[in-house]
Amino acid sequence: MAETLRPFGLLTLSLIEELINKNCYAPFEFIVKAQKARKIKNGGSICYVSSVIEKCGTLGSGGYGLAKSGFSSLARSIGLELVKKKIRINSVAYGYIDTKFIKNLGGSKDIINSIPMGILTAEQASGVAVFLLSEASKYITRQTILADSGVTLHQSLA
């Protein structure tokens, strides 16, 4: 992801296309193929990974945010069709998760220290997705759940 973080003036069409292919086209294609293969059963659930960047931008993340928010919009539309089969589609917009990417990010200690509830572990992050895929969330569809440890309290990650 580090290579996707570029100031607006340094974004290229090829980078935008790459981000849209990975974050918008690929999940869409997965849903289409899974439906055709009847892997998503009536009453099933789809949960995809989004990013807090779709809700509030960060410096240099315009292209990534475009791709993530674009798929979220598409998923809400797809959800209108899937609901007829009682198939739910939701996403989790994560904030910072304790990964190599975060550790290698310049100024990572400042970022981690600025997160009101602390950085998420992978195990903590997965819990939200597990919930959205479970029967416990059978009345939730077309929603994006923020799992951001309070990052959006600042409304901008600048």
C-alpha positions as CSV (number, residue, x, y, z in Angstrom):
1,M,0.0,0.0,0.0
2,A,2.9,2.4,0.6
3,E,3.3,2.9,-3.1
4,T,-0.4,3.9,-3.3
5,L,0.1,6.9,-1.0
6,R,0.9,9.8,-3.2
7,P,0.1,13.5,-3.1
8,F,-2.7,14.5,-5.5
9,G,-0.2,16.1,-7.8
10,L,1.8,12.8,-8.2
11,L,-1.2,10.6,-8.9
12,T,-1.2,9.0,-12.3
13,L,-4.0,7.4,-14.3
14,S,-2.2,4.1,-14.3
15,L,-2.0,4.1,-10.5
16,I,-5.7,5.0,-10.2
17,E,-6.5,2.2,-12.6
18,E,-4.4,-0.2,-10.6
19,L,-6.1,0.8,-7.3
20,I,-9.6,0.5,-8.9
21,N,-8.7,-2.9,-10.3
22,K,-7.6,-4.2,-6.9
23,N,-10.1,-2.5,-4.7
24,C,-13.2,-2.2,-6.9
25,Y,-13.1,-4.5,-9.9
26,A,-11.6,-7.6,-8.2
27,P,-14.2,-7.8,-5.4
28,F,-17.0,-7.1,-7.9
29,E,-15.8,-9.9,-10.1
30,F,-15.5,-12.2,-7.1
31,I,-19.2,-11.6,-6.2
32,V,-20.3,-12.2,-9.8
33,K,-18.4,-15.4,-10.1
34,A,-19.5,-16.6,-6.7
35,Q,-23.1,-16.0,-7.6
36,K,-22.8,-17.8,-10.9
37,A,-21.2,-20.8,-9.2
38,R,-24.0,-20.6,-6.6
39,K,-21.4,-20.3,-3.8
40,I,-23.5,-17.5,-2.2
41,K,-26.6,-19.2,-0.9
42,N,-29.9,-17.6,-0.2
43,G,-29.7,-16.2,3.3
44,G,-25.9,-15.9,3.0
45,S,-23.6,-13.0,3.8
46,I,-20.8,-11.1,2.1
47,C,-18.4,-9.0,4.0
48,Y,-15.6,-7.0,2.3
49,V,-12.8,-5.0,3.7
50,S,-12.8,-1.3,3.3
51,S,-10.8,1.4,4.9
52,V,-11.5,4.4,7.2
53,I,-10.0,6.4,4.3
54,E,-13.4,6.0,2.6
55,K,-15.0,8.0,5.4
56,C,-12.3,10.6,6.0
57,G,-9.2,11.1,3.8
58,T,-5.6,11.2,4.6
59,L,-2.9,13.1,3.0
60,G,-1.7,11.2,-0.1
61,S,-4.6,8.7,-0.1
62,G,-6.9,10.1,-2.7
63,G,-6.6,7.3,-5.2
64,Y,-7.0,4.6,-2.6
65,G,-10.0,6.4,-1.0
66,L,-11.5,6.7,-4.5
67,A,-11.3,3.0,-5.1
68,K,-12.5,1.9,-1.6
69,S,-15.5,4.4,-1.5
70,G,-16.3,3.5,-5.2
71,F,-16.7,-0.2,-4.3
72,S,-18.7,0.7,-1.2
73,S,-21.2,2.6,-3.4
74,L,-21.3,-0.3,-5.8
75,A,-21.9,-2.8,-3.0
76,R,-24.8,-0.8,-1.7
77,S,-26.4,-1.0,-5.1
78,I,-25.7,-4.7,-5.5
79,G,-27.2,-5.1,-2.0
80,L,-30.6,-3.9,-3.4
81,E,-30.6,-6.9,-5.7
82,L,-29.2,-9.4,-3.3
83,V,-31.7,-8.6,-0.6
84,K,-34.4,-10.3,-2.7
85,K,-32.5,-13.5,-2.0
86,K,-31.9,-12.6,1.6
87,I,-28.2,-12.2,0.9
88,R,-26.6,-9.5,3.0
89,I,-23.6,-7.4,1.9
90,N,-21.6,-5.3,4.4
91,S,-18.2,-4.0,4.9
92,V,-15.8,-3.1,7.7
93,A,-13.9,0.1,7.3
94,Y,-10.8,-0.5,9.4
95,G,-8.5,2.1,10.8
96,Y,-4.9,1.2,11.6
97,I,-4.2,-2.5,12.1
98,D,-0.9,-3.7,13.6
99,T,0.9,-4.9,10.4
100,K,4.3,-4.6,8.8
101,F,3.0,-1.8,6.7
102,I,2.2,0.3,9.8
103,K,5.5,-0.5,11.4
104,N,7.4,0.5,8.2
105,L,5.4,3.7,7.8
106,G,7.4,6.9,8.4
107,G,6.4,8.4,11.7
108,S,4.5,5.3,12.7
109,K,5.1,5.9,16.5
110,D,3.4,9.3,16.1
111,I,0.5,7.7,14.2
112,I,0.1,4.9,16.7
113,N,0.2,7.3,19.6
114,S,-2.5,9.5,18.0
115,I,-5.1,6.6,17.9
116,P,-7.5,7.3,20.7
117,M,-8.3,3.6,21.5
118,G,-5.0,2.1,20.3
119,I,-4.0,0.2,17.3
120,L,-6.1,-2.9,16.3
121,T,-4.6,-6.3,16.4
122,A,-5.5,-8.7,13.5
123,E,-7.5,-10.8,15.9
124,Q,-9.5,-7.8,17.1
125,A,-10.1,-6.6,13.5
126,S,-11.4,-10.0,12.4
127,G,-14.1,-10.0,15.1
128,V,-16.1,-7.4,13.3
129,A,-16.1,-9.3,10.1
130,V,-17.0,-12.6,11.9
131,F,-20.0,-10.8,13.4
132,L,-21.1,-9.5,10.0
133,L,-20.9,-13.0,8.5
134,S,-22.8,-14.6,11.4
135,E,-26.5,-15.1,12.2
136,A,-26.2,-12.4,14.9
137,S,-26.2,-9.8,12.1
138,K,-28.9,-11.3,9.9
139,Y,-30.8,-8.0,9.9
140,I,-27.9,-5.8,8.9
141,T,-27.2,-5.2,5.2
142,R,-25.7,-2.6,3.0
143,Q,-23.7,-1.1,5.9
144,T,-20.2,-0.1,6.5
145,I,-19.1,-0.6,10.1
146,L,-16.2,1.6,11.3
147,A,-13.6,-0.3,13.3
148,D,-11.2,2.6,13.5
149,S,-10.3,2.8,17.2
150,G,-11.6,6.4,17.3
151,V,-9.5,7.6,14.4
152,T,-12.5,9.4,12.8
153,L,-13.0,11.4,15.9
154,H,-10.5,13.8,14.3
155,Q,-12.6,13.8,11.1
156,S,-9.4,14.1,9.1
157,L,-6.3,12.1,9.2
158,A,-4.1,14.9,7.9
